Amino acid sequence: MEVFKEAVDYLETQHIPVEAVGGTGPDPLEDDVFPEEDVFSPLQTGSMDLPDTPVLRTPEDMLVRRLMVLRTVLDSEKIYLNELETLLMPMKALKATAGTSQPVLSSQQVRSVFYQVPELRDLHRDFYTCLRDRLGPLGPQIHPETDPGQGPGKEQGQMGFHLTVGDLFLKIVSQLGVYRGFIDNYESAVEIVRRCTQTDQRFRILAESMMFYNGSDKSKTEYTFEALLYKPLDRITKTTLVLHDLLKHTPQTHGDHPVLLEALRLSQSFLSGVNEGSQCKQEVTLSRGMRRQLMRDGFVVDMCEGGRNLCHLFLYTDLLLCTKLKGGAQGKQAHYRFCWYLPLAGLKLHWGPEMERTTDTHQRIHTMRAKMYVLRHELRQIMKNVPLKSLASRTTERGRKKMEQLELMFLTHSPFLPLELHSPSGKSHTLVMSSLYELEEWREAIHKLTGDNIETIPPDLLTLTSSCVKLRMTQQPPLHSILPQSEEESLCGTLSVAIHSACGLQQPASVYVCVELDGFEFYESQAQTHSSVSSLSPHWDQEFSFQVDGAQNLRVLVVLQPEVGESCEDRVLGKTSIQLDPALLQKRWRRQTVSLGQVVVTLSLKYYPHPLDRPSLAPAQQQRIFCMPIGTVAQQEGVLVPHVVRCCVEEVERRGMEEVGIYRLSAATSDINNLKTAFNTNLREAVSRLRCVDVNAVSGILKLYFRELPEPLIPTELFQSFTKALDIPDLSSRSVSMLSLLQSCPSVNQNTFLFLLHHLKRVSDRQELNKMPLMNLATVFGPSLLRPPAAVQGQSSPPVDISQEVVVQVQVVYSYLQCDNLPAAQTCIPHDTATTEED
């Protein structure tokens, strides 16, 4: 086996062996514990050709470092034992089903898959227990920074001189024959795992998600069945390397020295014998003693020559490898085809704006959603109505395959969030993803490595690509239909999400919040708030409603929007995932405070379970908002101030407060018309466009919205009352009357008017720069916000001086702008919050 040959070569050439990663979790033995500054001298060993042993300055120094090696061994053994326990966890259940009419594995297959694994577990459990007892309290007292020549270091060295562990290593090496049986059976066990993973959904679910829980920090690591089966092979090499390190720091006068020499000889002899056997997992290596380690892998969509390909992306410590999965069906062995690779050195990442979707693309996506919904509904009905489980199983298996095909097609055509990769060599590739959360995880992982990357070694692409089957941590694309379903733990109905506010920003900034839901992709599962004004504590009070089926998690991201004039892209400040509990959220608002790193977001959730309607084959048409009653728009949005008003106001406050003539100067008619069309058809697209157009177009679309309201913001029937109020000579009495009239307006009109007034006062505060005092602003907005009743203009009434009507319109707005005690505006309908919790 190649892996063992390299270990033997290492021992012969005195170099650190180079390994590729075969699993997911870190191992304390993966890295050399000690620096390379030690001075080596030949070891007088007689006939054995062993590595040089370091001669350190003092025996105490050697013994302190020896104790450090032993502590590292102990920690590594604990991890390895937990990995073996995780591998053995399903054995009892698989044995139990082997005697039933529908076994997952036959009895013979169970024996083959777990052959010698319990024996290996018992062998290492005994070794771990004895080594832990021998070390006793010495382990926690070891500190690398301790001066080995004096003080605690010297004391530890004296204590370590009497500590013997060579007999424990000799015992475990003498029993390496147990590994021989495992190694000879390895290929057979892996073949059974692969075949059953492809043909049996029950086993596939088990094999692709085996959790190892770390008791120390309660974290968990996800393994595949095949990755856990490889752990014992990896362990044999590490045992030999540990013995080499231990000898390097054991004085020749120590009682353990000759015993460890014998253990190393036996271990080396065993590896040499194994190396003459069959082929096992190939390793991927770099030069100069570096390791090429797999850090992350997953399925993404690669944009290639205008087309879309669902690819498997592998992130190594020094490069990105894009491959295409081939085979794996109908008993054929899976393998990968090379697509492209990019070195990480100098790699630049760019998160671009969401790609525009054509009408045909919208139609295709909605057609796929409708088909998936119908197929899922039919599968549910079959499982409920077919009395024989065997018949239901045969029928549903065909349906599940169709469902997987539809989900794969949807997974390929639905993503529109691009992540651009630019190499210094001029090569570029674009990956598109459907989730900002997933995109950010990839971006973080790549960015971290590009910062640390130094050496770029051209890879052996054939070896690297062929090793992907063994190295991969992700076995299947993220298809919801192949995941275990639990209707009691997932949501099916309507989930309402209200994003209230955030705090924890280090400096004032414009930010927005993105929310994403998992589950079946029958309906829209993502939304984002509008951008806040620059603030340390932004507020949104924005509510979203989702139709969900199978949802279990809500992802929340806070995104920083660059300031005006900055060329940088949007940046994710923090993200988190919230597990949804149907029982807690059902039919009542639940307020939560969730932490996203440095930022804390306050939100409310409410869930109403009900049967879902079939999604439309055509894209849902957004209700137009221009030329519609403001109460109707606010009701369909679930707010007190329509989104178009809030978005425009906050965009003006973000980059237009110092613009000369803001709200007075006009913009290009085409820009305003394009914004109007966007607001009437796609609010999310409209918000994106607001950030790019001339700020005068933003102010112009806001004025147009109020001007085109079928009923003015201040109800027409109050026009005469306002006229009379303006005639009140006492300013205090006039203000009381004006505020009283405002309170008689409908709630949406009142809060929208107040929201606008507070904004206009803030604009006027910058009048030295924008040349827009209160009277100018009142002149601009007055005729749009207040209109005389039609009866006044009718022929049956005495003629009215139009100029006087304009004076009334302007003076009403101007009077409100001069009020120092204007009430605050509510932008969102208050929620009947029943409970509050912090997450």
C-alpha positions in Angstrom: 0.0 0.0 0.0 1.3 3.4 -1.0 0.4 5.0 2.3 2.6 2.6 4.3 5.4 2.7 1.8 5.7 6.5 2.4 5.8 6.0 6.1 8.7 3.5 5.8 10.5 5.9 3.4 10.1 8.5 6.1 11.8 6.4 8.7 14.7 5.6 6.3 15.3 9.2 5.1 14.7 11.0 8.4 12.1 13.3 6.8 8.6 14.1 8.0 6.1 12.1 6.0 3.6 13.8 3.8 -0.1 12.9 4.0 -3.4 13.9 2.5 -6.4 14.1 4.7 -8.7 11.1 4.7 -11.3 12.4 7.1 -12.8 15.5 8.6 -11.7 16.0 12.2 -8.3 17.4 13.3 -5.8 15.0 14.9 -3.1 16.1 17.3 -0.7 13.8 15.6 -1.1 15.4 12.2 1.5 18.0 12.9 5.1 17.7 14.2 5.1 18.8 17.8 8.6 20.0 17.9 10.7 22.5 15.9 13.3 21.4 13.5 16.1 23.2 15.4 17.2 20.0 17.2 20.7 18.9 16.5 20.9 15.2 15.4 23.6 12.7 16.0 23.7 9.1 14.9 22.2 6.5 17.2 24.4 3.5 18.0 21.9 0.7 17.4 23.9 -2.1 15.9 22.2 -3.8 13.0 19.0 -1.6 12.9 18.9 1.2 10.4 17.0 3.7 12.5 16.6 7.5 12.3 19.0 9.8 14.0 18.1 10.7 17.6 18.3 14.3 18.7 20.8 15.3 21.3 19.3 18.1 23.3 21.1 20.4 25.6 20.0 18.7 28.8 18.2 15.4 29.7 15.6 17.4 31.5 14.7 19.3 28.3 14.3 16.0 26.4 12.1 14.5 29.1 9.8 17.6 29.2 9.3 17.3 25.5 8.8 13.6 25.8 5.9 14.2 28.2 4.5 16.6 25.7 4.6 13.8 23.1 2.8 11.5 25.4 0.1 14.0 26.2 -0.4 14.4 22.4 -0.6 10.6 22.0 -3.2 10.4 24.8 -5.3 13.1 23.1 -5.1 11.5 19.8 -6.0 8.1 21.2 -9.1 9.6 22.7 -10.2 11.0 19.3 -9.5 7.7 17.6 -11.5 5.8 20.2 -14.4 8.1 19.7 -14.2 7.6 15.9 -14.2 3.8 16.3 -17.2 4.1 18.7 -19.0 6.2 16.1 -18.2 3.6 13.4 -19.6 0.8 15.6 -22.7 2.7 16.7 -25.0 1.4 13.9 -23.7 -2.2 14.1 -26.3 -3.4 16.6 -29.3 -1.9 14.7 -28.0 -3.4 11.4 -27.6 -6.8 13.0 -31.2 -6.6 14.3 -32.6 -5.8 10.9 -30.6 -8.5 9.2 -33.1 -11.1 10.4 -36.1 -9.3 9.1 -37.9 -9.5 5.8 -36.5 -6.1 4.7 -32.9 -6.1 5.9 -30.6 -3.1 5.3 -27.6 -5.4 5.2 -27.4 -9.2 5.4 -25.8 -10.9 8.3 -22.7 -11.7 6.1 -22.5 -8.0 5.0 -22.7 -6.8 8.6 -19.8 -9.1 9.6 -17.8 -8.0 6.6 -18.3 -4.3 7.2 -17.4 -4.4 10.9 -14.8 -7.1 10.7 -12.2 -6.7 13.4 -13.4 -3.2 14.3 -14.7 -4.2 17.8 -11.3 -5.9 18.4 -9.4 -2.7 17.4 -11.7 -0.7 19.7 -10.9 -3.0 22.7 -7.2 -3.0 21.9 -6.9 0.8 21.8 -9.3 1.2 24.8 -6.9 -0.8 27.0 -3.9 1.1 25.7 -5.6 4.5 26.3 -6.7 3.5 29.8 -3.2 2.3 30.8 -1.4 5.3 29.3 -3.8 7.7 31.0 -3.2 6.1 34.4 0.6 6.1 33.9 0.6 9.8 33.0 -1.6 10.7 36.0 -1.2 14.4 37.0 1.9 14.9 34.8 0.0 15.8 31.7 -1.7 19.0 32.8 1.5 20.4 34.3 3.4 20.4 31.0 4.0 23.8 29.4 6.1 24.2 26.3 7.3 27.6 27.4 8.8 26.3 30.6 12.6 26.8 30.8 13.9 23.2 30.7 17.0 24.0 32.6 15.6 25.2 35.8 12.5 25.6 38.0 9.3 23.6 37.1 10.9 22.3 33.9 13.7 20.6 35.8 11.2 19.1 38.3 9.1 17.7 35.5 12.2 16.3 33.8 13.1 14.5 37.1 9.5 13.1 37.4 9.5 12.1 33.8 12.7 10.1 34.1 10.9 7.6 36.3 7.8 7.4 34.0 8.0 4.3 31.8 5.5 3.6 29.0 7.6 1.5 26.6 5.9 -1.7 27.6 2.5 -0.2 26.7 3.7 0.6 23.2 5.4 -2.7 22.8 2.2 -4.5 23.8 0.0 -2.7 21.3 2.6 -3.1 18.5 2.8 -6.8 19.2 -0.9 -7.0 18.6 -0.9 -5.2 15.2 -1.9 -8.5 13.7 -5.5 -7.5 14.4 -5.0 -4.7 11.9 -3.8 -7.3 9.3 -7.3 -8.9 9.2 -8.9 -5.5 8.9 -6.6 -4.4 6.1 -7.2 -7.6 4.1 -11.0 -7.1 4.5 -10.9 -3.3 3.9 -11.7 -3.3 0.2 -14.6 -5.8 0.6 -16.1 -3.6 3.4 -15.8 -0.4 1.4 -17.4 -2.1 -1.7 -20.4 -3.1 0.4 -20.7 0.4 1.8 -20.5 2.0 -1.6 -23.0 -0.5 -3.2 -25.5 -0.2 -0.4 -25.2 3.6 -0.4 -26.2 3.7 -4.0 -29.0 1.2 -3.9 -30.6 1.6 -0.4 -31.8 4.9 0.7 -32.0 3.8 4.3 -28.3 2.9 4.3 -27.4 6.0 2.3 -28.9 8.3 4.9 -26.9 6.4 7.6 -23.7 6.3 5.6 -23.6 10.0 4.7 -24.1 11.5 8.2 -22.4 9.8 11.1 -21.9 12.2 14.0 -18.9 12.2 16.3 -19.5 14.2 19.5 -16.5 15.8 21.3 -17.2 15.6 24.9 -14.8 18.4 25.9 -16.5 21.2 24.0 -19.8 19.5 23.1 -19.0 20.1 19.4 -19.8 17.5 16.7 -18.1 16.4 13.5 -19.9 14.8 10.6 -18.3 11.8 9.0 -19.2 9.5 6.1 -19.2 5.7 6.8 -16.3 5.3 4.3 -14.2 8.0 5.9 -14.5 6.2 9.3 -13.5 2.9 7.8 -10.3 4.5 6.6 -9.3 5.7 10.1 -7.7 2.4 11.2 -5.5 2.4 8.1 -4.4 5.9 8.8 -3.7 4.9 12.4 -1.1 2.3 11.6 1.1 4.9 10.0 0.7 7.3 12.8 1.6 4.6 15.4 5.0 4.3 13.7 5.5 8.0 13.5 4.7 8.4 17.2 7.3 5.8 18.2 9.8 7.7 16.1 9.0 11.0 17.8 9.0 9.4 21.3 12.4 7.9 20.7 13.7 11.3 19.5 13.0 12.7 22.9 13.9 9.7 25.2 17.4 9.7 26.6 19.5 6.7 25.8 19.9 6.1 29.5 16.2 6.0 30.1 14.7 2.6 30.8 12.2 3.0 28.0 14.8 3.5 25.3 15.5 -0.2 24.4 11.9 -1.1 24.7 10.8 1.7 22.3 13.5 0.6 19.9 12.0 -2.9 19.8 8.5 -1.5 19.4 9.7 0.7 16.5 11.4 -2.3 14.8 8.2 -4.4 15.0 6.1 -1.5 13.8 8.4 -0.8 10.8 8.5 -4.5 10.0 4.7 -4.7 10.0 4.4 -1.7 7.7 6.9 -3.1 5.3 4.9 -6.3 5.1 1.6 -4.5 4.6 3.2 -2.4 1.9 3.7 -5.5 -0.2 0.0 -6.2 -0.2 -2.9 -4.7 -2.1 -3.5 -1.1 -3.1 -5.4 1.2 -0.7 -6.2 4.9 -0.6 -3.8 7.1 -2.6 -2.3 10.1 -0.8 -2.0 13.6 -2.3 1.2 15.3 -1.4 3.2 18.5 -1.8 6.9 19.0 -2.0 9.2 20.3 0.7 7.4 18.4 3.5 4.1 20.2 3.0 0.7 18.5 3.2 -2.1 19.0 0.8 -5.1 18.8 3.1 -8.8 18.8 2.0 -10.5 21.6 3.9 -14.0 21.6 2.4 -16.0 20.2 -0.5 -19.5 20.5 -1.8 -21.7 20.8 -4.8 -21.9 24.1 -6.7 -23.0 25.4 -10.1 -20.2 26.3 -12.4 -20.9 28.9 -15.1 -19.0 27.7 -18.2 -19.4 29.4 -21.6 -22.8 30.6 -20.7 -24.0 27.2 -19.5 -24.5 25.7 -16.1 -22.9 22.6 -14.7 -23.5 21.0 -11.3 -19.9 20.3 -10.1 -18.2 19.0 -7.0 -15.8 21.6 -5.7 -12.8 20.6 -3.5 -10.9 23.1 -1.5 -7.4 22.1 -0.6 -4.9 24.0 1.5 -3.3 25.3 -1.7 -5.8 25.1 -4.5 -9.4 24.8 -5.7 -10.3 21.8 -7.7 -13.5 21.6 -9.7 -14.7 18.2 -10.8 -17.7 16.5 -12.4 -19.1 13.4 -10.7 -19.5 10.4 -13.0 -21.0 7.0 -12.5 -22.3 5.9 -9.1 -25.5 4.6 -10.5 -26.7 1.1 -11.4 -23.8 -0.5 -9.6 -21.1 1.5 -11.4 -18.3 2.8 -9.3 -18.3 6.6 -8.9 -15.4 8.6 -10.2 -14.6 12.2 -10.9 -13.7 14.0 -14.2 -11.4 17.0 -14.0 -12.9 20.4 -15.0 -10.4 23.0 -13.8 -8.3 24.1 -10.9 -7.0 27.4 -9.5 -4.1 27.9 -7.1 -5.1 29.8 -4.0 -2.0 32.0 -4.1 -3.1 35.5 -5.1 -6.7 34.3 -5.8 -9.2 37.2 -5.7 -12.8 36.7 -4.7 -15.7 38.9 -5.8 -19.3 38.6 -4.7 -21.2 40.1 -7.5 -24.8 41.4 -7.6 -27.6 38.9 -8.1 -27.9 37.8 -11.7 -31.0 39.0 -13.6 -33.5 36.3 -14.5 -35.2 36.3 -17.8 -38.9 35.7 -18.2 -38.1 32.2 -19.6 -36.0 31.4 -16.6 -38.7 32.5 -14.2 -41.2 30.3 -16.1 -38.8 27.3 -16.0 -38.2 27.6 -12.3 -41.9 27.9 -11.5 -42.7 24.9 -13.7 -40.2 22.8 -11.9 -41.5 23.9 -8.5 -45.1 22.9 -9.5 -43.9 19.5 -10.7 -42.0 18.8 -7.5 -45.0 19.8 -5.5 -47.3 17.5 -7.4 -44.9 14.6 -7.1 -44.4 15.1 -3.4 -48.1 15.2 -2.8 -48.6 12.0 -4.8 -45.9 10.2 -2.8 -47.5 11.3 0.4 -50.9 9.9 -0.7 -49.3 6.6 -1.8 -47.7 6.1 1.6 -51.0 6.9 3.3 -53.3 4.8 1.1 -51.4 1.7 0.1 -51.8 -1.0 2.8 -48.8 -3.2 1.8 -45.5 -1.6 2.7 -43.7 -3.7 0.1 -46.0 -2.4 -2.7 -45.7 1.1 -1.4 -42.0 0.8 -1.3 -41.7 -0.2 -4.9 -44.1 2.5 -6.0 -42.5 5.3 -4.0 -39.0 4.3 -5.1 -39.8 5.2 -8.7 -41.4 8.5 -7.5 -38.4 9.3 -5.4 -36.0 8.9 -8.3 -38.2 11.3 -10.3 -38.1 13.7 -7.4 -34.3 13.5 -7.2 -34.0 14.2 -10.9 -36.3 17.3 -10.6 -34.4 18.5 -7.5 -31.1 18.1 -9.4 -32.5 20.1 -12.3 -33.8 22.8 -9.9 -30.4 22.8 -8.1 -28.7 23.5 -11.4 -31.0 26.3 -12.7 -32.2 28.1 -9.6 -28.9 29.7 -8.2 -28.3 33.3 -9.1 -25.8 34.5 -6.5 -22.4 34.7 -8.2 -19.0 34.2 -6.6 -16.3 35.2 -9.1 -12.8 33.8 -8.8 -9.9 35.6 -10.4 -6.4 34.1 -10.6 -3.2 36.2 -11.1 -2.5 34.1 -14.2 -5.6 35.6 -15.8 -7.9 32.6 -15.4 -11.3 33.3 -14.0 -14.3 31.2 -13.1 -17.8 32.0 -11.8 -19.7 29.9 -9.3 -23.3 30.5 -8.7 -25.2 29.5 -5.5 -28.8 29.8 -4.3 -27.9 30.6 -0.7 -26.0 33.6 0.5 -25.2 31.6 3.7 -23.5 28.9 1.7 -21.7 31.5 -0.5 -20.3 33.2 2.6 -19.1 29.9 4.1 -17.2 29.2 0.8 -15.9 32.7 0.7 -14.7 32.6 4.3 -13.0 29.2 3.8 -11.2 30.3 0.6 -10.2 33.7 2.0 -8.7 32.2 5.1 -6.4 30.0 3.0 -5.5 32.6 0.5 -4.2 34.7 3.3 -2.0 31.9 4.7 -0.9 30.4 1.4 2.7 30.7 0.5 3.8 27.8 -1.7 2.2 26.8 -5.0 3.2 23.4 -6.3 1.7 22.3 -9.6 -0.5 19.3 -8.7 -0.6 15.9 -10.3 -4.1 16.4 -11.6 -4.7 12.7 -12.5 -3.8 11.6 -9.0 -5.5 14.5 -7.3 -8.8 14.0 -9.2 -8.8 10.2 -8.8 -8.3 10.6 -5.0 -11.5 12.7 -4.7 -13.7 9.6 -4.3 -11.8 8.7 -1.2 -11.3 12.1 0.2 -14.7 13.6 -0.3 -16.7 14.5 2.8 -19.9 15.3 0.9 -21.3 12.3 -0.9 -24.5 13.7 -2.5 -25.9 17.0 -3.7 -28.1 18.7 -1.1 -31.4 17.1 -2.2 -34.2 17.4 0.3 -36.0 14.3 -0.9 -33.2 12.0 0.3 -33.1 13.5 3.8 -35.0 11.8 6.6 -38.4 13.3 7.1 -40.0 14.1 10.4 -43.3 16.0 10.0 -43.5 16.6 13.7 -40.2 18.5 13.7 -40.6 20.4 10.4 -42.9 23.2 9.4 -45.6 23.0 6.8 -47.8 26.1 6.4 -47.1 29.8 6.7 -44.1 31.2 8.6 -44.0 34.9 9.3 -40.7 36.6 10.0 -40.5 40.2 11.3 -37.0 41.8 11.4 -37.1 44.5 14.0 -33.6 45.9 14.8 -29.9 45.3 15.4 -27.2 46.5 17.7 -23.5 45.9 18.3 -22.1 47.7 15.2 -18.7 49.1 15.9 -19.4 52.3 13.9 -22.5 53.8 12.1 -23.2 51.8 8.9 -25.9 51.0 6.4 -26.8 47.4 6.8 -29.6 45.0 5.7 -30.7 41.6 6.8 -31.2 38.5 4.7 -33.3 35.5 5.7 -33.2 32.0 4.2 -35.3 28.9 4.9 -34.6 25.3 4.1 -37.1 22.6 3.1 -38.6 21.8 -0.2 -38.2 24.6 -2.8 -41.8 24.8 -3.8 -42.1 28.5 -2.9 -39.8 31.5 -2.5 -37.6 30.8 0.6 -35.5 34.0 0.7 -36.0 37.6 1.4 -34.0 40.7 2.5 -34.8 43.9 4.3 -34.2 47.3 2.8 -30.9 49.0 3.7 -31.0 51.0 6.9 -29.8 54.5 7.2 -26.3 54.8 8.6 -26.7 54.0 12.3 -25.2 52.1 15.3 -28.6 50.6 16.0 -30.5 50.2 12.7 -34.2 49.5 12.7 -36.3 47.9 10.0 -39.6 46.6 11.4 -40.1 44.7 8.2 -42.2 41.6 7.9 -42.0 38.6 5.5 -44.4 35.8 4.9 -43.2 32.4 3.6 -45.0 29.3 2.4 -42.9 26.4 3.8 -42.9 22.6 3.5 -40.4 20.7 5.5 -38.6 23.7 6.9 -36.5 23.1 10.0 -33.9 26.0 10.0 -33.9 29.7 9.4 -30.7 31.3 8.4 -30.1 35.0 9.2 -27.3 37.2 7.8 -26.4 40.8 8.4 -24.8 42.5 5.4 -22.9 45.8 5.4 -23.5 48.1 2.5 -20.5 50.2 1.5 -20.6 53.9 1.9 -21.1 56.3 -1.0 -18.0 56.5 -3.1 -16.5 53.3 -1.8 -15.7 50.7 -4.5 -15.8 47.7 -2.2 -18.6 45.2 -2.4 -21.2 44.3 0.3 -19.8 42.4 3.2 -21.4 39.9 5.5 -20.9 41.0 9.1 -22.4 37.9 10.8 -24.6 34.9 10.2 -26.4 32.3 12.2 -28.9 29.5 11.9 -32.0 29.1 14.0 -33.7 25.8 14.5 -37.4 26.1 14.1 -39.7 24.5 16.7 -43.3 24.2 15.4 -44.7 23.9 18.9 -43.2 27.2 20.2 -44.0 29.3 17.2 -47.5 28.0 16.4 -50.1 30.7 15.9 -48.4 33.4 18.1 -45.5 35.7 17.7 -42.3 34.7 19.5 -39.7 37.5 19.9 -36.1 36.4 19.8 -32.7 38.0 20.1 -30.1 36.2 18.1 -26.3 36.8 18.0 -24.5 36.9 14.7 -21.0 37.4 15.9 -20.6 41.0 17.0 -24.1 42.0 15.7 -27.3 41.1 17.7 -30.6 41.0 15.7 -34.0 41.2 17.2 -36.8 39.4 15.3 -40.1 37.8 15.8 -41.5 34.5 14.4 -45.0 33.1 14.0 -46.0 29.8 12.4 -49.5 28.9 11.2 -49.8 25.2 10.0 -52.1 24.5 7.1 -52.3 22.5 3.9 -50.4 24.3 1.1 -51.8 25.2 -2.3 -50.2 24.0 -5.4 -47.7 26.6 -6.6 -48.6 28.4 -9.8 -47.0 27.3 -13.1 -46.5 31.0 -13.9 -44.4 33.3 -11.7 -46.5 35.1 -9.1 -47.3 38.6 -10.2 -46.5 41.2 -7.5 -49.3 43.5 -6.8 -48.5 46.9 -8.3 -48.1 49.7 -5.8 -48.2 52.9 -7.9 -51.7 54.4 -8.4 -53.0 52.1 -5.7 -54.6 53.3 -2.4 -51.9 53.5 0.2 -53.9 51.5 2.7 -54.1 48.6 0.3 -50.4 48.6 -0.4 -49.6 48.8 3.3 -52.0 45.9 4.1 -50.5 43.6 1.5 -47.1 44.4 2.8 -48.1 44.0 6.4 -46.7 47.4 7.4 -47.8 50.9 8.4 -45.4 52.7 6.0 -45.1 51.2 2.5 -41.7 49.8 1.5 -41.3 52.2 -1.4 -41.5 55.2 1.0 -39.0 53.7 3.5 -36.6 52.5 0.9 -36.5 55.8 -0.9 -36.2 57.9 2.3 -33.4 55.7 3.6 -31.5 55.8 0.3 -31.7 59.6 0.2 -30.5 59.8 3.8 -27.6 57.4 2.9 -26.2 59.4 0.0 -28.4 62.5 -0.8 -28.5 64.6 2.3 -25.7 66.9 1.0 -27.0 66.9 -2.6 -27.7 70.5 -3.7 -31.4 70.8 -4.6 -32.4 67.4 -3.4 -36.2 66.9 -4.1 -36.2 70.1 -6.1 -34.1 69.0 -9.1 -35.4 66.4 -11.5 -33.7 63.3 -12.8 -33.9 61.5 -16.2 -37.5 60.5 -16.9 -36.2 57.1 -18.1 -34.6 56.3 -14.7 -37.7 57.2 -12.9 -39.9 55.1 -15.2 -37.6 52.1 -14.8 -37.8 52.4 -11.1 -41.6 52.6 -11.2 -41.7 49.5 -13.3 -39.4 47.7 -10.9 -41.4 48.6 -7.8 -44.6 47.5 -9.5 -43.1 44.1 -10.5 -40.2 43.1 -8.2 -39.6 44.9 -5.0 -36.2 43.2 -4.4 -35.0 44.2 -7.9 -36.2 47.8 -7.3 -34.3 48.0 -4.0 -31.1 46.9 -5.8 -31.7 49.5 -8.5 -32.1 52.3 -6.0 -28.6 51.8 -4.9 -27.2 52.4 -8.4 -29.2 55.2 -9.9 -28.8 59.0 -9.5 -30.0 60.0 -6.1 -32.3 62.6 -7.8 -34.1 59.7 -9.4 -34.6 58.2 -5.9 -36.1 61.5 -4.7 -38.1 61.8 -7.9 -39.7 58.3 -7.6 -40.8 59.2 -4.0 -42.5 62.4 -5.2 -44.1 60.5 -8.0 -45.5 57.8 -5.7 -47.3 60.4 -3.6 -48.4 62.4 -6.6 -50.0 59.3 -8.2 -51.9 58.1 -5.1 -55.6 57.9 -6.1 -56.4 59.6 -2.7 -53.9 62.0 -1.3 -51.9 61.1 1.8 -53.9 63.7 3.8 -57.6 62.8 3.2 -59.4 65.3 1.0 -62.3 65.7 3.4 -59.9 67.3 5.9 -58.9 70.1 3.4 -61.5 72.6 4.7 -60.6 71.8 8.3 -57.0 72.4 7.7 -57.9 75.7 6.0 -59.7 76.8 9.1 -56.9 75.7 11.4 -54.4 77.9 9.5 -56.6 80.9 10.3 -56.1 80.4 14.1 -53.8 83.3 15.1 -52.4 81.7 18.3 -49.5 79.4 17.2 -49.9 77.1 20.2 -53.6 76.6 19.6 -53.0 76.2 15.9 -50.4 73.4 16.6 -52.8 71.6 18.9 -55.6 71.7 16.2 -53.2 70.5 13.5 -52.0 67.6 15.5 -55.6 66.7 16.4 -56.5 66.7 12.7 -53.6 64.4 12.0 -54.8 61.9 14.6 -58.1 61.6 12.8 -56.3 60.3 9.7 -56.2 56.5 9.0 -53.3 54.8 10.8 -51.3 54.1 7.6 -51.7 57.7 6.3 -50.8 59.2 9.7 -47.6 57.1 10.2 -46.5 57.5 6.6 -46.9 61.3 6.8 -45.1 61.5 10.2 -42.3 59.3 8.7 -41.9 61.7 5.8 -42.0 64.8 8.0 -39.2 63.6 10.2 -37.2 62.8 7.1 -37.7 66.2 5.6 -36.7 67.9 8.9 -33.4 66.0 8.8 -32.9 67.1 5.2 -33.5 70.7 6.2 -30.9 70.3 9.0 -28.3 70.1 6.1 -29.7 73.2 4.3 -26.3 74.9 4.4 -25.1 72.2 2.0 -28.2 71.1 0.1 -29.9 74.5 -0.1 -33.3 73.0 0.9 -34.9 74.8 3.9 -38.3 73.8 5.3 -40.2 76.2 3.1 -38.6 74.8 0.0 -39.5 71.2 1.0 -43.0 72.2 1.9 -43.4 73.8 -1.5 -42.2 70.7 -3.3 -44.4 68.2 -1.3 -47.5 70.3 -0.3 -49.5 69.9 -3.6 -48.8 66.1 -3.7 -49.7 65.4 -0.1 -52.9 67.5 0.3 -55.5 68.2 -2.4 -58.8 70.2 -2.3 -62.0 68.3 -2.6 -63.6 67.9 -6.1 -66.7 69.7 -4.9 -64.7 72.9 -4.3 -63.6 72.8 -7.9 -67.1 72.0 -9.2 -69.2 74.4 -11.3 -71.9 74.5 -8.6 -69.6 76.3 -6.2 -68.2 79.8 -6.3 -64.9 80.0 -8.2 -61.9 79.4 -6.0 -58.5 81.0 -6.5 -56.1 78.1 -7.3 -53.2 80.1 -6.0 -54.9 80.2 -2.6 -55.3 76.4 -2.6 -51.6 76.0 -3.3 -50.9 78.3 -0.4 -53.0 76.1 1.9 -51.3 72.9 0.7 -47.8 74.4 1.3 -48.7 76.1 4.6 -50.2 72.8 6.1 -47.0 70.9 5.4 -44.8 73.8 6.5 -46.8 74.1 9.8 -46.2 70.4 10.6 -42.5 70.8 9.7 -42.2 73.6 12.2 -43.7 71.5 15.0 -41.2 70.6 17.7 -43.5 67.9 19.3 -44.3 65.7 16.3 -45.1 62.2 17.4 -42.7 59.4 16.2 -43.9 57.3 13.3 -44.6 53.5 13.6 -43.4 51.7 10.5 -44.6 48.2 11.3 -47.8 46.8 12.7 -47.2 46.0 16.4 -47.0 42.2 17.1 -49.0 40.6 19.8 -45.8 39.1 21.2 -46.5 36.4 23.7 -43.0 35.3 24.6 -39.5 36.7 24.4 -36.3 34.7 24.4 -32.6 35.2 23.8 -30.6 32.9 21.5 
